[in-house]
Amino acid sequence: MKCFRCKGEMRPGVTTFVTDKDDCCIVIRRVPCLQCDACGEVAFNGEVAENLERLVKAARQTLTEVAVLKYPEAVA
Ligand SMILES: [Zn+2]
């Protein structure tokens, strides 16, 4: 897979996903991703993107201001 920003090579890795809106900051660590060698751009596959959306929704419902999850445990 090629990076859509710089056409560099995307390689499998892990990243930390952060979303911060409406006074609620959600951090999801160790998320599998593809990362560009050259510019650092990160892409998620469809399954991971769906899981992230689900985890973010669930975390927001707990009404904590800051939630930190580990992806491998959260989706298990
Ligand atoms: Zn790139």
N, CA, C, O and the ligand as a Tripos MOL2 file, in Angstrom:
@<TRIPOS>MOLECULE
protein
  305   303    77     0     0
PROTEIN
NO_CHARGES

@<TRIPOS>ATOM
      1 N           0.8430   -1.1980    0.0000 N.3       1 MET1
      2 CA          0.0000    0.0000    0.0000 C.3       1 MET1
      3 C           0.8800    1.2500    0.0000 C.2       1 MET1
      4 O           1.8860    1.3160    0.7050 O.2       1 MET1
      5 N           0.4790    2.2450   -0.8090 N.am      2 LYS2
      6 CA          1.2330    3.4990   -0.9060 C.3       2 LYS2
      7 C           0.5530    4.5860   -0.0740 C.2       2 LYS2
      8 O          -0.6720    4.6350    0.0350 O.2       2 LYS2
      9 N           1.3760    5.4480    0.5030 N.am      3 CYS3
     10 CA          0.8500    6.5920    1.2430 C.3       3 CYS3
     11 C           0.1000    7.5260    0.2900 C.2       3 CYS3
     12 O           0.5920    7.8440   -0.7930 O.2       3 CYS3
     13 N          -1.1080    7.9670    0.7070 N.am      4 PHE4
     14 CA         -1.8680    8.8330   -0.1970 C.3       4 PHE4
     15 C          -1.3560   10.2710   -0.1600 C.2       4 PHE4
     16 O          -1.7250   11.0850   -1.0060 O.2       4 PHE4
     17 N          -0.5100   10.5830    0.8170 N.am      5 ARG5
     18 CA          0.0280   11.9460    0.8770 C.3       5 ARG5
     19 C           1.2990   12.0850    0.0650 C.2       5 ARG5
     20 O           1.4550   13.0250   -0.7150 O.2       5 ARG5
     21 N           2.2210   11.1200    0.2600 N.am      6 CYS6
     22 CA          3.5420   11.3150   -0.3520 C.3       6 CYS6
     23 C           3.9640   10.1490   -1.2330 C.2       6 CYS6
     24 O           5.0670   10.1530   -1.7800 O.2       6 CYS6
     25 N           3.0970    9.1540   -1.3750 N.am      7 LYS7
     26 CA          3.4000    7.9710   -2.1870 C.3       7 LYS7
     27 C           4.5370    7.1230   -1.6120 C.2       7 LYS7
     28 O           5.1070    6.2840   -2.3090 O.2       7 LYS7
     29 N           4.8550    7.3450   -0.3590 N.am      8 GLY8
     30 CA          5.8490    6.5080    0.3120 C.3       8 GLY8
     31 C           5.2700    5.1430    0.6140 C.2       8 GLY8
     32 O           4.0910    4.8910    0.3680 O.2       8 GLY8
     33 N           6.0910    4.2740    1.1410 N.am      9 GLU9
     34 CA          5.6500    2.9090    1.4550 C.3       9 GLU9
     35 C           4.9840    2.8970    2.8250 C.2       9 GLU9
     36 O           5.5420    3.4090    3.7950 O.2       9 GLU9
     37 N           3.7730    2.3040    2.9050 N.am     10 MET10
     38 CA          3.0820    2.1480    4.1820 C.3      10 MET10
     39 C           3.4320    0.7850    4.7660 C.2      10 MET10
     40 O           3.3250   -0.2350    4.0840 O.2      10 MET10
     41 N           3.8420    0.7690    6.0060 N.am     11 ARG11
     42 CA          4.2050   -0.4940    6.6380 C.3      11 ARG11
     43 C           3.3400   -0.7340    7.8780 C.2      11 ARG11
     44 O           2.9150    0.2150    8.5360 O.2      11 ARG11
     45 N           3.0780   -2.0250    8.1970 N.am     12 PRO12
     46 CA          2.2860   -2.3310    9.3890 C.3      12 PRO12
     47 C           3.0020   -1.8650   10.6530 C.2      12 PRO12
     48 O           4.2220   -1.9890   10.7680 O.2      12 PRO12
     49 N           2.2460   -1.3360   11.5840 N.am     13 GLY13
     50 CA          2.8110   -0.8930   12.8500 C.3      13 GLY13
     51 C           1.7090   -0.7380   13.8660 C.2      13 GLY13
     52 O           0.5880   -1.2010   13.6560 O.2      13 GLY13
     53 N           2.0230   -0.0890   14.9650 N.am     14 VAL14
     54 CA          0.9950    0.2500   15.9410 C.3      14 VAL14
     55 C           1.1050    1.7350   16.2520 C.2      14 VAL14
     56 O           2.1850    2.3250   16.2050 O.2      14 VAL14
     57 N          -0.0340    2.3170   16.5680 N.am     15 THR15
     58 CA         -0.0480    3.7400   16.8730 C.3      15 THR15
     59 C          -0.9840    4.0000   18.0370 C.2      15 THR15
     60 O          -1.7070    3.1060   18.4790 O.2      15 THR15
     61 N          -0.9670    5.2210   18.5290 N.am     16 THR16
     62 CA         -1.9020    5.6450   19.5660 C.3      16 THR16
     63 C          -2.9360    6.5590   18.9380 C.2      16 THR16
     64 O          -2.5980    7.5920   18.3600 O.2      16 THR16
     65 N          -4.1850    6.1780   19.0520 N.am     17 PHE17
     66 CA         -5.2920    6.9520   18.4960 C.3      17 PHE17
     67 C          -5.8250    7.8810   19.5720 C.2      17 PHE17
     68 O          -6.1210    7.4380   20.6820 O.2      17 PHE17
     69 N          -5.9510    9.1550   19.2570 N.am     18 VAL18
     70 CA         -6.4390   10.1340   20.2310 C.3      18 VAL18
     71 C          -7.5880   10.9170   19.6230 C.2      18 VAL18
     72 O          -7.4880   11.4090   18.4990 O.2      18 VAL18
     73 N          -8.6740   11.0320   20.3660 N.am     19 THR19
     74 CA         -9.7500   11.9180   19.9470 C.3      19 THR19
     75 C         -10.1350   12.7810   21.1420 C.2      19 THR19
     76 O         -10.2530   12.2930   22.2660 O.2      19 THR19
     77 N         -10.3260   14.0480   20.8850 N.am     20 ASP20
     78 CA        -10.5250   15.0110   21.9670 C.3      20 ASP20
     79 C         -11.6010   16.0010   21.5480 C.2      20 ASP20
     80 O         -11.3170   16.9830   20.8610 O.2      20 ASP20
     81 N         -12.8370   15.7420   21.9640 N.am     21 LYS21
     82 CA        -13.8870   16.7150   21.6790 C.3      21 LYS21
     83 C         -14.9400   16.6810   22.7660 C.2      21 LYS21
     84 O         -15.0990   15.6830   23.4690 O.2      21 LYS21
     85 N         -15.6660   17.7990   22.8960 N.am     22 ASP22
     86 CA        -16.7250   17.9190   23.9000 C.3      22 ASP22
     87 C         -16.2300   17.5630   25.2970 C.2      22 ASP22
     88 O         -16.8970   16.8200   26.0180 O.2      22 ASP22
     89 N         -15.0720   18.0830   25.6860 N.am     23 ASP23
     90 CA        -14.5360   17.8660   27.0360 C.3      23 ASP23
     91 C         -14.2310   16.4130   27.3390 C.2      23 ASP23
     92 O         -14.0620   16.0530   28.5040 O.2      23 ASP23
     93 N         -14.1570   15.5950   26.3540 N.am     24 CYS24
     94 CA        -13.9010   14.1780   26.5740 C.3      24 CYS24
     95 C         -12.7280   13.7440   25.6990 C.2      24 CYS24
     96 O         -12.7990   13.7850   24.4710 O.2      24 CYS24
     97 N         -11.6630   13.3320   26.3500 N.am     25 CYS25
     98 CA        -10.4660   12.9340   25.6250 C.3      25 CYS25
     99 C         -10.3180   11.4140   25.7220 C.2      25 CYS25
    100 O         -10.2480   10.8530   26.8150 O.2      25 CYS25
    101 N         -10.2720   10.7780   24.5860 N.am     26 ILE26
    102 CA        -10.1640    9.3250   24.5600 C.3      26 ILE26
    103 C          -8.8540    8.9360   23.8780 C.2      26 ILE26
    104 O          -8.5550    9.3680   22.7640 O.2      26 ILE26
    105 N          -8.1030    8.1270   24.5660 N.am     27 VAL27
    106 CA         -6.8110    7.6770   24.0510 C.3      27 VAL27
    107 C          -6.8720    6.1660   23.9140 C.2      27 VAL27
    108 O          -7.1840    5.4630   24.8760 O.2      27 VAL27
    109 N          -6.5790    5.6720   22.7390 N.am     28 ILE28
    110 CA         -6.5640    4.2290   22.5220 C.3      28 ILE28
    111 C          -5.1700    3.8440   22.0590 C.2      28 ILE28
    112 O          -4.7060    4.2590   20.9970 O.2      28 ILE28
    113 N          -4.5200    3.0460   22.8780 N.am     29 ARG29
    114 CA         -3.1300    2.7120   22.6230 C.3      29 ARG29
    115 C          -3.0000    1.3840   21.8920 C.2      29 ARG29
    116 O          -3.8920    0.5360   21.9230 O.2      29 ARG29
    117 N          -1.8540    1.2360   21.2330 N.am     30 ARG30
    118 CA         -1.5010   -0.0160   20.5590 C.3      30 ARG30
    119 C          -2.5240   -0.4160   19.4920 C.2      30 ARG30
    120 O          -2.9290   -1.5750   19.4060 O.2      30 ARG30
    121 N          -2.9210    0.5400   18.7020 N.am     31 VAL31
    122 CA         -3.8580    0.2790   17.6010 C.3      31 VAL31
    123 C          -3.0670   -0.1570   16.3660 C.2      31 VAL31
    124 O          -2.1500    0.5390   15.9310 O.2      31 VAL31
    125 N          -3.4300   -1.3150   15.8070 N.am     32 PRO32
    126 CA         -2.7360   -1.7390   14.5890 C.3      32 PRO32
    127 C          -3.0370   -0.7710   13.4480 C.2      32 PRO32
    128 O          -4.1740   -0.3280   13.2850 O.2      32 PRO32
    129 N          -2.0310   -0.4520   12.6720 N.am     33 CYS33
    130 CA         -2.2160    0.5310   11.6010 C.3      33 CYS33
    131 C          -1.2010    0.2640   10.5010 C.2      33 CYS33
    132 O          -0.3530   -0.6230   10.5960 O.2      33 CYS33
    133 N          -1.3250    1.0720    9.4520 N.am     34 LEU34
    134 CA         -0.2660    1.1590    8.4550 C.3      34 LEU34
    135 C           0.3380    2.5430    8.6100 C.2      34 LEU34
    136 O          -0.3810    3.5340    8.7280 O.2      34 LEU34
    137 N           1.6550    2.6050    8.6090 N.am     35 GLN35
    138 CA          2.3070    3.8940    8.8030 C.3      35 GLN35
    139 C           3.3220    4.1380    7.7040 C.2      35 GLN35
    140 O           4.0680    3.2400    7.3150 O.2      35 GLN35
    141 N           3.3380    5.3660    7.2110 N.am     36 CYS36
    142 CA          4.2280    5.7290    6.1150 C.3      36 CYS36
    143 C           5.6590    5.8880    6.6270 C.2      36 CYS36
    144 O           5.9140    6.5780    7.6140 O.2      36 CYS36
    145 N           6.5640    5.2440    5.9400 N.am     37 ASP37
    146 CA          7.9910    5.3700    6.2490 C.3      37 ASP37
    147 C           8.4790    6.8010    6.1500 C.2      37 ASP37
    148 O           9.3100    7.2470    6.9410 O.2      37 ASP37
    149 N           7.9570    7.5090    5.1740 N.am     38 ALA38
    150 CA          8.5120    8.8160    4.8300 C.3      38 ALA38
    151 C           7.9170    9.9590    5.6420 C.2      38 ALA38
    152 O           8.6580   10.7550    6.2190 O.2      38 ALA38
    153 N           6.5750   10.0520    5.6950 N.am     39 CYS39
    154 CA          5.9690   11.2340    6.3210 C.3      39 CYS39
    155 C           5.2490   10.9140    7.6230 C.2      39 CYS39
    156 O           4.8050   11.8270    8.3200 O.2      39 CYS39
    157 N           5.1240    9.6310    7.9640 N.am     40 GLY40
    158 CA          4.4980    9.2870    9.2350 C.3      40 GLY40
    159 C           2.9830    9.2160    9.1820 C.2      40 GLY40
    160 O           2.3420    8.9750   10.2040 O.2      40 GLY40
    161 N           2.4010    9.4200    8.0130 N.am     41 GLU41
    162 CA          0.9450    9.3030    7.8570 C.3      41 GLU41
    163 C           0.4720    7.9240    8.3250 C.2      41 GLU41
    164 O           1.1220    6.9160    8.0490 O.2      41 GLU41
    165 N          -0.6630    7.8840    9.0350 N.am     42 VAL42
    166 CA         -1.1870    6.6320    9.5730 C.3      42 VAL42
    167 C          -2.5340    6.3230    8.9330 C.2      42 VAL42
    168 O          -3.3630    7.2190    8.7740 O.2      42 VAL42
    169 N          -2.7590    5.0730    8.5670 N.am     43 ALA43
    170 CA         -4.0410    4.6410    8.0130 C.3      43 ALA43
    171 C          -4.5050    3.3950    8.7550 C.2      43 ALA43
    172 O          -3.7030    2.5530    9.1600 O.2      43 ALA43
    173 N          -5.8410    3.3000    8.9240 N.am     44 PHE44
    174 CA         -6.4260    2.1210    9.5630 C.3      44 PHE44
    175 C          -7.2220    1.3490    8.5380 C.2      44 PHE44
    176 O          -7.8180    1.9400    7.6380 O.2      44 PHE44
    177 N          -7.2390    0.0280    8.6640 N.am     45 ASN45
    178 CA         -8.1100   -0.7350    7.7730 C.3      45 ASN45
    179 C          -9.5580   -0.6330    8.2650 C.2      45 ASN45
    180 O          -9.8220   -0.1150    9.3500 O.2      45 ASN45
    181 N         -10.4940   -1.1400    7.4410 N.am     46 GLY46
    182 CA        -11.9080   -0.9560    7.7350 C.3      46 GLY46
    183 C         -12.3390   -1.5250    9.0700 C.2      46 GLY46
    184 O         -13.1190   -0.9080    9.7950 O.2      46 GLY46
    185 N         -11.8310   -2.7030    9.3930 N.am     47 GLU47
    186 CA        -12.2140   -3.3520   10.6450 C.3      47 GLU47
    187 C         -11.7230   -2.5400   11.8410 C.2      47 GLU47
    188 O         -12.4630   -2.3250   12.8010 O.2      47 GLU47
    189 N         -10.4760   -2.0930   11.7750 N.am     48 VAL48
    190 CA         -9.9120   -1.3100   12.8810 C.3      48 VAL48
    191 C         -10.6660    0.0090   13.0300 C.2      48 VAL48
    192 O         -10.9550    0.4400   14.1460 O.2      48 VAL48
    193 N         -10.9820    0.6440   11.9100 N.am     49 ALA49
    194 CA        -11.7080    1.9160   11.9530 C.3      49 ALA49
    195 C         -13.0730    1.7290   12.6120 C.2      49 ALA49
    196 O         -13.5040    2.5700   13.4010 O.2      49 ALA49
    197 N         -13.7550    0.6230   12.2890 N.am     50 GLU50
    198 CA        -15.0480    0.3480   12.9080 C.3      50 GLU50
    199 C         -14.9110    0.1210   14.4060 C.2      50 GLU50
    200 O         -15.7000    0.6300   15.2020 O.2      50 GLU50
    201 N         -13.9020   -0.6470   14.7740 N.am     51 ASN51
    202 CA        -13.6820   -0.9050   16.2000 C.3      51 ASN51
    203 C         -13.3790    0.3880   16.9560 C.2      51 ASN51
    204 O         -13.8630    0.5850   18.0700 O.2      51 ASN51
    205 N         -12.5870    1.2570   16.3590 N.am     52 LEU52
    206 CA        -12.2570    2.5260   17.0060 C.3      52 LEU52
    207 C         -13.5230    3.3470   17.2310 C.2      52 LEU52
    208 O         -13.7180    3.9310   18.2970 O.2      52 LEU52
    209 N         -14.3750    3.3840   16.2160 N.am     53 GLU53
    210 CA        -15.6160    4.1480   16.3250 C.3      53 GLU53
    211 C         -16.4700    3.6170   17.4760 C.2      53 GLU53
    212 O         -17.0310    4.3760   18.2660 O.2      53 GLU53
    213 N         -16.5480    2.2780   17.5420 N.am     54 ARG54
    214 CA        -17.3400    1.6400   18.5900 C.3      54 ARG54
    215 C         -16.7590    1.9220   19.9730 C.2      54 ARG54
    216 O         -17.5010    2.2280   20.9070 O.2      54 ARG54
    217 N         -15.4440    1.8220   20.1090 N.am     55 LEU55
    218 CA        -14.7950    2.0560   21.3920 C.3      55 LEU55
    219 C         -14.9560    3.5060   21.8340 C.2      55 LEU55
    220 O         -15.1640    3.7880   23.0140 O.2      55 LEU55
    221 N         -14.8580    4.4230   20.8710 N.am     56 VAL56
    222 CA        -14.9980    5.8430   21.2080 C.3      56 VAL56
    223 C         -16.4130    6.1170   21.7000 C.2      56 VAL56
    224 O         -16.6010    6.8240   22.6900 O.2      56 VAL56
    225 N         -17.4140    5.5580   21.0110 N.am     57 LYS57
    226 CA        -18.8060    5.7360   21.4410 C.3      57 LYS57
    227 C         -19.0030    5.1990   22.8510 C.2      57 LYS57
    228 O         -19.5940    5.8670   23.6990 O.2      57 LYS57
    229 N         -18.5080    3.9970   23.0960 N.am     58 ALA58
    230 CA        -18.6800    3.3670   24.4020 C.3      58 ALA58
    231 C         -17.9810    4.1760   25.4830 C.2      58 ALA58
    232 O         -18.5250    4.3620   26.5720 O.2      58 ALA58
    233 N         -16.7810    4.6560   25.1900 N.am     59 ALA59
    234 CA        -16.0150    5.4080   26.1900 C.3      59 ALA59
    235 C         -16.7060    6.7280   26.5120 C.2      59 ALA59
    236 O         -16.7050    7.1740   27.6600 O.2      59 ALA59
    237 N         -17.3010    7.3540   25.4870 N.am     60 ARG60
    238 CA        -17.9810    8.6370   25.7170 C.3      60 ARG60
    239 C         -19.1830    8.4690   26.6370 C.2      60 ARG60
    240 O         -19.5350    9.3800   27.3870 O.2      60 ARG60
    241 N         -19.8130    7.2880   26.5710 N.am     61 GLN61
    242 CA        -20.9920    7.0590   27.3940 C.3      61 GLN61
    243 C         -20.6470    6.8780   28.8670 C.2      61 GLN61
    244 O         -21.5280    6.9810   29.7210 O.2      61 GLN61
    245 N         -19.3970    6.6140   29.1750 N.am     62 THR62
    246 CA        -19.0130    6.4880   30.5760 C.3      62 THR62
    247 C         -18.8620    7.8510   31.2290 C.2      62 THR62
    248 O         -18.7370    7.9440   32.4500 O.2      62 THR62
    249 N         -18.8730    8.9200   30.4190 N.am     63 LEU63
    250 CA        -18.8300   10.2940   30.9080 C.3      63 LEU63
    251 C         -17.5780   10.6050   31.7180 C.2      63 LEU63
    252 O         -17.5890   11.4960   32.5670 O.2      63 LEU63
    253 N         -16.5220    9.8860   31.4620 N.am     64 THR64
    254 CA        -15.2660   10.2830   32.0760 C.3      64 THR64
    255 C         -14.5900   11.3080   31.1660 C.2      64 THR64
    256 O         -14.7920   11.3050   29.9510 O.2      64 THR64
    257 N         -13.7970   12.1740   31.7630 N.am     65 GLU65
    258 CA        -13.1600   13.2150   30.9560 C.3      65 GLU65
    259 C         -12.0150   12.6690   30.1330 C.2      65 GLU65
    260 O         -11.7650   13.1120   29.0120 O.2      65 GLU65
    261 N         -11.3300   11.7080   30.7040 N.am     66 VAL66
    262 CA        -10.2020   11.1240   29.9940 C.3      66 VAL66
    263 C         -10.3020    9.6040   30.1010 C.2      66 VAL66
    264 O         -10.3650    9.0490   31.1980 O.2      66 VAL66
    265 N         -10.3150    8.9590   28.9800 N.am     67 ALA67
    266 CA        -10.3430    7.5030   28.9660 C.3      67 ALA67
    267 C          -9.1150    7.0080   28.2070 C.2      67 ALA67
    268 O          -8.8160    7.4820   27.1110 O.2      67 ALA67
    269 N          -8.4200    6.0640   28.7940 N.am     68 VAL68
    270 CA         -7.2620    5.4650   28.1230 C.3      68 VAL68
    271 C          -7.5160    3.9760   27.9960 C.2      68 VAL68
    272 O          -7.7020    3.2790   28.9940 O.2      68 VAL68
    273 N          -7.5220    3.4950   26.7690 N.am     69 LEU69
    274 CA         -7.7820    2.0780   26.5080 C.3      69 LEU69
    275 C          -6.5730    1.4620   25.8170 C.2      69 LEU69
    276 O          -5.7720    2.1510   25.1850 O.2      69 LEU69
    277 N          -6.4670    0.1610   25.9560 N.am     70 LYS70
    278 CA         -5.5060   -0.5770   25.1400 C.3      70 LYS70
    279 C          -6.2940   -1.3540   24.0980 C.2      70 LYS70
    280 O          -7.1520   -2.1710   24.4310 O.2      70 LYS70
    281 N          -5.9960   -1.0910   22.8480 N.am     71 TYR71
    282 CA         -6.7950   -1.6790   21.7750 C.3      71 TYR71
    283 C          -6.8990   -3.2030   21.8630 C.2      71 TYR71
    284 O          -8.0050   -3.7360   21.7630 O.2      71 TYR71
    285 N          -5.7990   -3.9180   22.0470 N.am     72 PRO72
    286 CA         -5.9010   -5.4040   22.0350 C.3      72 PRO72
    287 C          -6.8120   -5.9150   23.1330 C.2      72 PRO72
    288 O          -7.4740   -6.9360   22.9480 O.2      72 PRO72
    289 N          -6.8660   -5.2370   24.2760 N.am     73 GLU73
    290 CA         -7.7440   -5.6800   25.3670 C.3      73 GLU73
    291 C          -9.1680   -5.1900   25.1330 C.2      73 GLU73
    292 O         -10.1280   -5.8890   25.4570 O.2      73 GLU73
    293 N          -9.3080   -3.9940   24.5720 N.am     74 ALA74
    294 CA        -10.6290   -3.3980   24.4080 C.3      74 ALA74
    295 C         -11.4670   -4.1390   23.3740 C.2      74 ALA74
    296 O         -12.6880   -4.2040   23.5110 O.2      74 ALA74
    297 N         -10.8460   -4.6910   22.3580 N.am     75 VAL75
    298 CA        -11.6250   -5.3780   21.3190 C.3      75 VAL75
    299 C         -11.7590   -6.8720   21.5860 C.2      75 VAL75
    300 O         -12.5050   -7.5660   20.8960 O.2      75 VAL75
    301 N         -11.0430   -7.3600   22.5770 N.am     76 ALA76
    302 CA        -11.0400   -8.8050   22.8380 C.3      76 ALA76
    303 C         -12.4110   -9.2620   23.3560 C.2      76 ALA76
    304 O         -12.6030  -10.4470   23.6320 O.2      76 ALA76
    305 ZN          3.7810    9.4580    3.3640 Zn       77 ZN77
@<TRIPOS>BOND
     1     1     2 1
     2     2     3 1
     3     3     4 2
     4     3     5 am
     5     5     6 1
     6     6     7 1
     7     7     8 2
     8     7     9 am
     9     9    10 1
    10    10    11 1
    11    11    12 2
    12    11    13 am
    13    13    14 1
    14    14    15 1
    15    15    16 2
    16    15    17 am
    17    17    18 1
    18    18    19 1
    19    19    20 2
    20    19    21 am
    21    21    22 1
    22    22    23 1
    23    23    24 2
    24    23    25 am
    25    25    26 1
    26    26    27 1
    27    27    28 2
    28    27    29 am
    29    29    30 1
    30    30    31 1
    31    31    32 2
    32    31    33 am
    33    33    34 1
    34    34    35 1
    35    35    36 2
    36    35    37 am
    37    37    38 1
    38    38    39 1
    39    39    40 2
    40    39    41 am
    41    41    42 1
    42    42    43 1
    43    43    44 2
    44    43    45 am
    45    45    46 1
    46    46    47 1
    47    47    48 2
    48    47    49 am
    49    49    50 1
    50    50    51 1
    51    51    52 2
    52    51    53 am
    53    53    54 1
    54    54    55 1
    55    55    56 2
    56    55    57 am
    57    57    58 1
    58    58    59 1
    59    59    60 2
    60    59    61 am
    61    61    62 1
    62    62    63 1
    63    63    64 2
    64    63    65 am
    65    65    66 1
    66    66    67 1
    67    67    68 2
    68    67    69 am
    69    69    70 1
    70    70    71 1
    71    71    72 2
    72    71    73 am
    73    73    74 1
    74    74    75 1
    75    75    76 2
    76    75    77 am
    77    77    78 1
    78    78    79 1
    79    79    80 2
    80    79    81 am
    81    81    82 1
    82    82    83 1
    83    83    84 2
    84    83    85 am
    85    85    86 1
    86    86    87 1
    87    87    88 2
    88    87    89 am
    89    89    90 1
    90    90    91 1
    91    91    92 2
    92    91    93 am
    93    93    94 1
    94    94    95 1
    95    95    96 2
    96    95    97 am
    97    97    98 1
    98    98    99 1
    99    99   100 2
   100    99   101 am
   101   101   102 1
   102   102   103 1
   103   103   104 2
   104   103   105 am
   105   105   106 1
   106   106   107 1
   107   107   108 2
   108   107   109 am
   109   109   110 1
   110   110   111 1
   111   111   112 2
   112   111   113 am
   113   113   114 1
   114   114   115 1
   115   115   116 2
   116   115   117 am
   117   117   118 1
   118   118   119 1
   119   119   120 2
   120   119   121 am
   121   121   122 1
   122   122   123 1
   123   123   124 2
   124   123   125 am
   125   125   126 1
   126   126   127 1
   127   127   128 2
   128   127   129 am
   129   129   130 1
   130   130   131 1
   131   131   132 2
   132   131   133 am
   133   133   134 1
   134   134   135 1
   135   135   136 2
   136   135   137 am
   137   137   138 1
   138   138   139 1
   139   139   140 2
   140   139   141 am
   141   141   142 1
   142   142   143 1
   143   143   144 2
   144   143   145 am
   145   145   146 1
   146   146   147 1
   147   147   148 2
   148   147   149 am
   149   149   150 1
   150   150   151 1
   151   151   152 2
   152   151   153 am
   153   153   154 1
   154   154   155 1
   155   155   156 2
   156   155   157 am
   157   157   158 1
   158   158   159 1
   159   159   160 2
   160   159   161 am
   161   161   162 1
   162   162   163 1
   163   163   164 2
   164   163   165 am
   165   165   166 1
   166   166   167 1
   167   167   168 2
   168   167   169 am
   169   169   170 1
   170   170   171 1
   171   171   172 2
   172   171   173 am
   173   173   174 1
   174   174   175 1
   175   175   176 2
   176   175   177 am
   177   177   178 1
   178   178   179 1
   179   179   180 2
   180   179   181 am
   181   181   182 1
   182   182   183 1
   183   183   184 2
   184   183   185 am
   185   185   186 1
   186   186   187 1
   187   187   188 2
   188   187   189 am
   189   189   190 1
   190   190   191 1
   191   191   192 2
   192   191   193 am
   193   193   194 1
   194   194   195 1
   195   195   196 2
   196   195   197 am
   197   197   198 1
   198   198   199 1
   199   199   200 2
   200   199   201 am
   201   201   202 1
   202   202   203 1
   203   203   204 2
   204   203   205 am
   205   205   206 1
   206   206   207 1
   207   207   208 2
   208   207   209 am
   209   209   210 1
   210   210   211 1
   211   211   212 2
   212   211   213 am
   213   213   214 1
   214   214   215 1
   215   215   216 2
   216   215   217 am
   217   217   218 1
   218   218   219 1
   219   219   220 2
   220   219   221 am
   221   221   222 1
   222   222   223 1
   223   223   224 2
   224   223   225 am
   225   225   226 1
   226   226   227 1
   227   227   228 2
   228   227   229 am
   229   229   230 1
   230   230   231 1
   231   231   232 2
   232   231   233 am
   233   233   234 1
   234   234   235 1
   235   235   236 2
   236   235   237 am
   237   237   238 1
   238   238   239 1
   239   239   240 2
   240   239   241 am
   241   241   242 1
   242   242   243 1
   243   243   244 2
   244   243   245 am
   245   245   246 1
   246   246   247 1
   247   247   248 2
   248   247   249 am
   249   249   250 1
   250   250   251 1
   251   251   252 2
   252   251   253 am
   253   253   254 1
   254   254   255 1
   255   255   256 2
   256   255   257 am
   257   257   258 1
   258   258   259 1
   259   259   260 2
   260   259   261 am
   261   261   262 1
   262   262   263 1
   263   263   264 2
   264   263   265 am
   265   265   266 1
   266   266   267 1
   267   267   268 2
   268   267   269 am
   269   269   270 1
   270   270   271 1
   271   271   272 2
   272   271   273 am
   273   273   274 1
   274   274   275 1
   275   275   276 2
   276   275   277 am
   277   277   278 1
   278   278   279 1
   279   279   280 2
   280   279   281 am
   281   281   282 1
   282   282   283 1
   283   283   284 2
   284   283   285 am
   285   285   286 1
   286   286   287 1
   287   287   288 2
   288   287   289 am
   289   289   290 1
   290   290   291 1
   291   291   292 2
   292   291   293 am
   293   293   294 1
   294   294   295 1
   295   295   296 2
   296   295   297 am
   297   297   298 1
   298   298   299 1
   299   299   300 2
   300   299   301 am
   301   301   302 1
   302   302   303 1
   303   303   304 2
@<TRIPOS>SUBSTRUCTURE
     1 MET1         2 RESIDUE 1 A MET
     2 LYS2         6 RESIDUE 1 A LYS
     3 CYS3        10 RESIDUE 1 A CYS
     4 PHE4        14 RESIDUE 1 A PHE
     5 ARG5        18 RESIDUE 1 A ARG
     6 CYS6        22 RESIDUE 1 A CYS
     7 LYS7        26 RESIDUE 1 A LYS
     8 GLY8        30 RESIDUE 1 A GLY
     9 GLU9        34 RESIDUE 1 A GLU
    10 MET10       38 RESIDUE 1 A MET
    11 ARG11       42 RESIDUE 1 A ARG
    12 PRO12       46 RESIDUE 1 A PRO
    13 GLY13       50 RESIDUE 1 A GLY
    14 VAL14       54 RESIDUE 1 A VAL
    15 THR15       58 RESIDUE 1 A THR
    16 THR16       62 RESIDUE 1 A THR
    17 PHE17       66 RESIDUE 1 A PHE
    18 VAL18       70 RESIDUE 1 A VAL
    19 THR19       74 RESIDUE 1 A THR
    20 ASP20       78 RESIDUE 1 A ASP
    21 LYS21       82 RESIDUE 1 A LYS
    22 ASP22       86 RESIDUE 1 A ASP
    23 ASP23       90 RESIDUE 1 A ASP
    24 CYS24       94 RESIDUE 1 A CYS
    25 CYS25       98 RESIDUE 1 A CYS
    26 ILE26      102 RESIDUE 1 A ILE
    27 VAL27      106 RESIDUE 1 A VAL
    28 ILE28      110 RESIDUE 1 A ILE
    29 ARG29      114 RESIDUE 1 A ARG
    30 ARG30      118 RESIDUE 1 A ARG
    31 VAL31      122 RESIDUE 1 A VAL
    32 PRO32      126 RESIDUE 1 A PRO
    33 CYS33      130 RESIDUE 1 A CYS
    34 LEU34      134 RESIDUE 1 A LEU
    35 GLN35      138 RESIDUE 1 A GLN
    36 CYS36      142 RESIDUE 1 A CYS
    37 ASP37      146 RESIDUE 1 A ASP
    38 ALA38      150 RESIDUE 1 A ALA
    39 CYS39      154 RESIDUE 1 A CYS
    40 GLY40      158 RESIDUE 1 A GLY
    41 GLU41      162 RESIDUE 1 A GLU
    42 VAL42      166 RESIDUE 1 A VAL
    43 ALA43      170 RESIDUE 1 A ALA
    44 PHE44      174 RESIDUE 1 A PHE
    45 ASN45      178 RESIDUE 1 A ASN
    46 GLY46      182 RESIDUE 1 A GLY
    47 GLU47      186 RESIDUE 1 A GLU
    48 VAL48      190 RESIDUE 1 A VAL
    49 ALA49      194 RESIDUE 1 A ALA
    50 GLU50      198 RESIDUE 1 A GLU
    51 ASN51      202 RESIDUE 1 A ASN
    52 LEU52      206 RESIDUE 1 A LEU
    53 GLU53      210 RESIDUE 1 A GLU
    54 ARG54      214 RESIDUE 1 A ARG
    55 LEU55      218 RESIDUE 1 A LEU
    56 VAL56      222 RESIDUE 1 A VAL
    57 LYS57      226 RESIDUE 1 A LYS
    58 ALA58      230 RESIDUE 1 A ALA
    59 ALA59      234 RESIDUE 1 A ALA
    60 ARG60      238 RESIDUE 1 A ARG
    61 GLN61      242 RESIDUE 1 A GLN
    62 THR62      246 RESIDUE 1 A THR
    63 LEU63      250 RESIDUE 1 A LEU
    64 THR64      254 RESIDUE 1 A THR
    65 GLU65      258 RESIDUE 1 A GLU
    66 VAL66      262 RESIDUE 1 A VAL
    67 ALA67      266 RESIDUE 1 A ALA
    68 VAL68      270 RESIDUE 1 A VAL
    69 LEU69      274 RESIDUE 1 A LEU
    70 LYS70      278 RESIDUE 1 A LYS
    71 TYR71      282 RESIDUE 1 A TYR
    72 PRO72      286 RESIDUE 1 A PRO
    73 GLU73      290 RESIDUE 1 A GLU
    74 ALA74      294 RESIDUE 1 A ALA
    75 VAL75      298 RESIDUE 1 A VAL
    76 ALA76      302 RESIDUE 1 A ALA
    77 ZN77       305 GROUP 0 **** ****
